[in-house]
Amino acid sequence: MSFILYLIVGGIIGWLAGLILGRDVPGGIIGNIIAGIIGAWLGGLIFGDFGPDLAGIAIIPALIGAIIFVFVLSLILRAVRKK
């Protein structure tokens, strides 16, 4: 059950990061989940664990990490499309 909650929280964080940046995460729901989980990992590495915790994910660093990940991903995809 905790794994499913982890996926749901990851999806919400990825979706919020896309909304904040005004960019869609490629891959729809699966892309949001992946962006949220990678963002949680990245935010944990950069900022550590602080703030509220849900399903083993520190929400604030995960959201910041997901925003960074979605931004970098959008820059990479834009550069690939220009070629």
Disulfide bonds with the S-S distance in Angstrom:
none
